[in-house]
Structure formats: structure tokens, C-alpha cells
Amino acid sequence: MYKNLAAMALAASCIAFPSHAQKNEPLKVGFVYVAPLTDAGWVRQHEEGRQAVQAALGTRVKTSFVENVPEGPDAERVIRDLASTGHKLIFTPSFGYMEPTLKVAKDFPDVRFESITGYKTAANVAAANARYYEGRYLAGIAAGRMTKTNQAGYVAGFPIPEVLQGINAFTLGMRSVNPQAQVKVIWLNAWFDPGKERDAAMALMDQGADVLAFHTASTAVMAAAQERGRLAVAYHSDMRKVAPDAQVVAVTHQWGDYYTRRTKAALDGSWKTGKVWGGVKEGMIRVGYFGSKVPKAVQEEVLARQKDIAAGKLRPFTGPIADNEGKPVAAKGEALTDEQILSMKFLVSGVQGKVAQ
């Protein structure tokens, strides 16, 4: 379903936009952030991507961002305001921004939009996402080696396929090295709520989890693990500043290259719509930043498996896989297709919990 960045020239739409390269004024590029800009987390990684664009293209571009914009009507208002004030390329990195982006794009056909984590496209709207689940699987290997209770906790935002992919891949990674491992999930129905994130982390630790993972936007889970002397997997960014003793490994997202390539395309008039779904191989997902408590042998094992994923030798969703109600999902040696992964609606065996409604 998704194609690599190099193949975007062959995407469905052939719409052409005027080049800005010959104009004296810089191309105005806008970014919309779903949470406040902090030192680490989802928004931080996209901000580093914006900074990479500015550093690479200098005076040819003028980038700006609006932070802490809730999904829904506020998002549409902010995106529309950016389009109305001369921004010709707008990045909207949050799943709930997809529909507002499409709506605004209809009214501004000369503006290019990049729906990050969205999956719908239009003539002037491209979609891009990363295979976060690849990093989750690798983090699961580390967690499986490090746990002493065989219990991990997972603080989850919303029950969309992307989050389910992460929970499932993390669990499969843990159980690939520790078949007794179990993962408990608490759903928040929020991306950024440090108070709720902390409460959920505390509850999971009270239930015996000695390693935590999360799919939310703050560092609250890492801080809770640090406070309680437990372990945690950092997500989005390296979070050792917050949890120097707790961090096992970090799953980091790398947006600078993609954002810079797309901005260059807008400048030279080659921008086209399409879909991208890149992972470890494309450099969009990376694991590393191991904590001091992680043995060298575990670090080497995780990095070796990362190379296997990059080389196509390891695909996290390869059977045998069953859901946590005992229903077979994939037979031994059978790998789920991208379409199956993108529409994931189940939790694998080893996960304690249900998909939130």
C-alpha cells in the first residue's frame, strides 16, 4: 500500500505545482504540533525535522510552527490560517489532523499538504508514516531480556491500528526471547496528558510490571519508572535526561530527511502526492541510546536484529501468531501483508487486555 520515497514520482497523481526556486522570497513552510514542544517526545522529533529543513535549505525557506493544537476544529482553524497567510507547504503530524487537512486542502489547491500518520491523499495532499512497530519489536527484545517479573506494562493512547501494531510488536519481541512474558495495557484515549500517563504507569507498576512502554507524547511514563526504580522504553526520543537509570533503550523517529526531501521537491516544482511508509531500512526508525543497566550482550543482540530488519531478514509480524483470545492470525512462516498490518484490530497472545472501544 505504501511505497518508498524513491518511488513517489510514480504515485497516482501527476499534478504539478509551480517552482519557487526562481523566486526571491523564501518558501513558507508550516508545521502543526498536537502537543506542547518539550525536550523529548513526539513533537520534539518533528521539531528536529523542521530544524533540519531550515538548516539544509537556509534562506530558500522560512519555517514556522504552531504547537499544542488539539485534534478537531482547532486543527482545521490553524491549518487554514497557515494556508491563508502564504504557507505553500504545510506538515500536519498527527492522525487526527488527517480530515482537517483534507478539508482545508480543498480550499487551497495551490498549497501542498503533508498528512503525517494519515493515510488519505488528494491531489495536493500526500501521506507519510513510519513503521514504528519495527522499533517496538526491537525494544521488546530488550525488555524481554531485562524483565525479572516477566510482566511489562504499556500505556496506550488511542486504539488505532498504529498503536495496536506497537503493542503487538513489542509483545512479540519480548516473547521471542522470553516466552513467559506478559504485557498489560491501560488505554488513556489521549495522546498528551502527563497526569493520566503517570497514573497509568504507577498502576501498571503496582500490578507487577517492572518494564514499561508507552504510546503517548510526554515523558511522564519515563519519569514514573525512574521514581520507582523500574525500567522503561523511551519512545519518540532519547529520554535519558528524564530517566537516566530507568531507560532501557529508545525507539526514535527520524523525520529530518523526509521533510527536507519533500521541501526540496516543493521548491523545484517536482512535488507530487503519494504515500510513504518507511522504517528501519529507510532510516525513519532507529533504536539505540541504551541505558547503563543494559548488558553489552543485550545491546548487541538488539542491534543485530535491527540490521536483520533493515536487510529484510526479519519481519516482526511473521507467524505463528494468534490473538489473545486464541484465534490464529498467521501460520508458521507466514508474514502479515502491509494491508493486514495497516488495518490491525486485534491484540496478540501475551497481551492482557482488550482493544478499547
C-alpha positions in Angstrom: 0.0 0.0 0.0 2.8 2.4 0.9 5.7 3.0 -1.4 9.3 4.1 -0.6 10.2 7.7 -1.0 12.2 7.0 -4.1 9.1 5.7 -5.9 6.9 8.7 -5.2 7.4 10.1 -8.7 5.3 7.1 -9.8 2.4 7.9 -7.4 -1.1 8.1 -8.6 -1.4 11.9 -9.1 0.7 13.8 -11.6 -0.3 17.2 -10.5 2.4 19.8 -10.9 3.0 22.9 -8.8 4.9 26.0 -9.8 8.5 26.1 -8.7 9.6 28.6 -6.0 13.2 28.1 -6.7 13.4 31.1 -9.1 11.6 33.5 -6.8 13.5 35.8 -4.4 11.1 35.3 -1.5 11.6 32.1 0.6 9.1 29.3 0.5 7.0 29.5 3.7 6.7 26.1 5.3 4.4 25.5 8.3 4.2 22.7 10.9 1.3 22.0 13.3 2.1 20.2 16.6 -0.5 18.3 18.6 1.2 18.8 22.0 3.5 21.4 23.6 7.1 21.5 22.4 9.2 19.9 25.1 12.7 18.5 25.3 11.7 15.0 24.2 8.7 13.2 22.7 6.6 13.1 19.5 6.6 16.9 19.0 10.3 17.2 19.7 11.2 14.8 16.9 9.1 16.7 14.4 10.6 20.0 15.6 14.1 18.5 14.9 12.8 17.6 11.4 11.7 21.3 10.9 15.1 22.5 12.1 16.8 20.1 9.7 14.8 21.6 6.8 15.8 25.1 7.8 19.5 24.1 8.3 19.6 22.3 4.9 17.8 24.9 2.8 18.8 28.1 4.6 17.3 31.3 3.1 15.4 29.4 0.5 12.8 28.6 3.1 11.1 30.2 6.1 9.8 27.6 8.5 7.4 28.1 11.4 5.3 26.0 13.8 2.2 26.2 15.9 2.3 24.0 19.0 -0.3 22.4 21.3 -3.1 22.3 18.7 -5.8 19.8 19.7 -7.2 17.5 17.0 -10.6 18.6 15.7 -11.9 22.2 15.0 -8.8 23.9 16.4 -6.6 21.9 14.0 -8.7 23.0 11.0 -8.6 26.6 12.1 -4.8 26.6 12.5 -4.1 24.7 9.2 -6.5 27.1 7.4 -4.7 30.1 9.0 -1.3 28.9 7.8 -2.6 28.4 4.2 -4.2 31.8 4.3 -1.0 33.5 5.3 1.1 32.4 2.4 2.4 29.0 3.6 2.8 26.9 0.5 3.8 23.6 2.2 2.2 22.5 5.5 3.1 19.4 7.5 0.4 18.1 9.8 1.9 15.3 12.0 -1.0 13.8 13.9 -3.5 11.1 12.9 -6.4 13.3 14.0 -5.2 16.1 11.7 -5.9 14.0 8.6 -9.5 15.0 8.0 -9.0 18.7 8.8 -6.0 18.7 6.4 -8.1 17.2 3.6 -10.9 19.7 4.2 -8.6 22.8 4.1 -6.7 21.4 1.1 -9.9 21.5 -1.0 -10.0 25.3 -0.5 -6.3 25.9 -1.2 -5.4 23.9 -4.3 -2.1 25.7 -4.8 -0.8 24.7 -1.3 0.8 21.3 -0.7 0.0 19.4 2.4 1.8 16.5 4.1 -0.5 14.4 6.3 1.9 12.6 8.7 0.5 9.4 10.1 -2.6 9.9 7.9 -3.5 7.5 5.1 -5.8 9.5 2.8 -4.4 11.6 0.0 -5.7 14.1 -2.5 -4.2 16.0 -5.5 -2.4 18.3 -3.1 -2.2 16.1 0.0 0.5 13.4 0.5 0.5 10.9 3.3 3.6 9.6 5.2 4.1 7.4 8.1 6.8 5.2 9.7 6.9 1.6 10.6 7.1 2.3 14.3 6.3 -1.3 15.0 9.8 -2.4 13.8 11.3 -0.4 16.6 8.8 -1.7 19.1 9.7 -5.3 18.3 13.4 -4.5 18.9 12.6 -2.7 22.2 10.5 -5.8 23.1 13.7 -8.0 22.7 15.5 -5.7 25.2 12.5 -5.7 27.6 12.3 -9.5 27.4 15.9 -9.8 28.4 15.7 -7.2 31.2 12.5 -8.1 33.0 12.6 -10.1 36.2 8.9 -10.4 36.8 8.0 -11.4 33.2 5.5 -8.5 33.4 5.6 -5.4 31.2 3.1 -2.5 31.2 2.0 -0.5 28.2 0.4 3.0 28.4 -1.6 3.4 25.2 -3.2 6.5 23.7 -6.0 5.5 21.3 -6.9 2.1 19.8 -6.0 2.9 16.2 -4.0 0.3 14.1 -0.7 2.2 14.6 -1.0 1.8 18.4 -2.1 -1.9 18.2 0.8 -2.6 15.9 3.2 -1.2 18.5 1.7 -3.2 21.4 1.7 -6.4 19.4 5.2 -6.0 18.0 6.5 -5.2 21.5 4.9 -8.3 22.9 6.1 -10.5 20.0 9.6 -9.1 20.5 9.5 -9.8 24.3 8.2 -13.3 23.8 10.7 -14.1 21.1 13.4 -14.2 23.8 11.2 -14.7 26.9 8.1 -16.9 26.1 6.7 -16.3 29.6 6.4 -12.6 29.2 3.1 -10.9 29.5 2.1 -7.3 28.6 -0.6 -5.4 30.5 -2.3 -2.4 28.7 -4.0 0.7 30.0 -5.8 2.8 27.5 -6.0 6.6 28.0 -7.9 7.9 25.0 -5.4 10.8 24.9 -2.1 11.5 23.3 -0.8 14.0 25.7 -1.9 14.1 29.3 1.1 13.8 31.6 -1.1 13.3 34.7 -3.0 10.4 33.3 0.1 8.9 31.8 1.8 9.0 35.2 -1.2 7.5 36.9 -1.4 4.7 34.4 2.3 3.9 34.8 2.0 3.8 38.5 -1.0 1.5 38.3 0.9 -0.9 36.0 3.9 -1.0 38.3 1.6 -1.7 41.2 0.4 -4.7 39.2 3.9 -6.1 39.0 5.2 -4.6 35.7 9.0 -3.9 36.0 9.4 -2.7 32.5 7.1 -0.1 30.9 6.4 1.1 27.3 4.1 3.7 26.1 2.4 5.3 23.1 1.7 8.8 24.3 3.5 12.1 23.8 5.1 13.1 27.1 8.0 11.8 29.3 5.7 11.1 32.2 6.0 7.3 32.0 9.8 7.5 31.9 9.7 9.8 35.0 7.5 7.4 36.9 9.7 4.5 36.2 12.8 6.5 37.3 10.9 7.4 40.5 10.0 3.8 41.3 13.3 2.2 40.4 11.8 0.3 37.4 12.7 0.2 33.7 11.1 1.8 30.7 11.5 2.0 26.9 11.7 5.6 25.7 9.5 6.4 22.7 9.9 9.1 20.0 13.2 10.5 21.6 16.1 9.6 23.7 14.8 10.3 27.3 17.9 9.6 29.4 17.8 13.2 30.8 14.4 12.4 32.4 15.1 8.7 33.3 18.9 8.2 33.4 18.6 5.0 35.4 15.3 3.7 34.0 15.8 3.9 30.3 16.4 0.5 28.7 16.5 1.7 25.1 14.9 4.4 22.9 12.8 3.9 19.8 13.4 7.2 17.9 11.7 8.7 14.9 13.9 10.5 12.3 11.9 13.0 10.2 14.6 15.4 9.0 15.5 13.6 5.8 11.9 13.1 4.7 10.9 16.7 5.5 13.9 18.0 3.7 13.3 15.9 0.6 9.7 17.0 0.4 10.5 20.6 0.9 13.2 20.5 -1.9 10.5 19.0 -4.2 8.2 21.9 -3.4 11.0 24.3 -4.2 11.9 22.8 -7.5 8.4 22.0 -8.6 8.7 18.2 -8.5 6.4 17.7 -5.5 3.7 15.1 -6.1 1.2 13.4 -3.9 1.6 9.8 -2.8 2.1 7.6 0.2 5.3 6.6 2.0 5.7 4.0 4.8 9.3 3.8 5.8 11.0 2.1 8.6 14.4 0.9 9.8 15.6 0.3 6.3 14.8 3.9 5.2 16.3 5.4 8.3 13.0 6.7 9.6 13.0 4.4 12.7 16.1 3.7 14.9 16.7 2.0 18.2 19.6 2.9 20.4 20.6 5.1 23.4 20.8 2.1 25.7 20.7 2.7 29.4 23.7 1.9 31.7 21.9 -1.1 33.2 21.6 -2.9 29.8 24.3 -5.6 29.4 26.5 -5.4 26.3 25.3 -8.7 25.1 21.7 -7.4 25.1 22.7 -4.3 23.3 24.5 -6.3 20.6 21.5 -8.6 20.2 19.1 -5.8 19.6 21.4 -4.0 17.2 21.9 -7.3 15.3 18.2 -7.8 14.9 17.9 -4.1 13.8 20.3 -5.0 10.9 18.2 -8.0 10.1 15.1 -5.9 9.8 17.0 -3.4 7.6 18.1 -6.3 5.4 14.6 -7.8 5.1 15.7 -10.9 7.0 13.4 -10.3 10.0 9.8 -9.3 9.7 8.2 -8.8 13.1 4.7 -9.9 12.1 5.7 -13.4 10.9 3.8 -16.4 12.2 2.9 -18.4 14.1 0.8 -15.6 15.6 -2.5 -15.9 17.5 -4.6 -13.2 19.1 -5.1 -13.1 22.9 -8.4 -15.0 22.5 -6.7 -17.9 20.9 -7.7 -17.2 17.3 -4.9 -17.9 14.7 -3.8 -14.8 12.8 -0.8 -16.1 10.8 0.5 -19.6 10.3 4.2 -20.5 10.9 6.4 -18.7 8.4 3.6 -16.6 7.1 4.1 -12.8 7.2 1.2 -10.4 7.5 0.9 -8.1 4.5 1.1 -4.4 4.7 -2.7 -4.2 4.2 -3.2 -6.6 7.2 -0.8 -4.6 9.4 -2.4 -1.3 8.5 -5.9 -2.5 9.4 -4.8 -4.3 12.6 -7.7 -4.6 15.1 -6.5 -7.3 17.5 -4.1 -7.9 20.4 -1.7 -10.9 20.2 -1.3 -13.7 22.6 0.6 -12.5 25.6 -1.3 -9.2 25.9 -3.6 -8.9 28.9 -6.4 -6.5 27.9 -8.8 -5.7 25.2 -9.0 -3.3 22.3 -10.7 -0.2 23.8 -14.0 0.7 22.2 
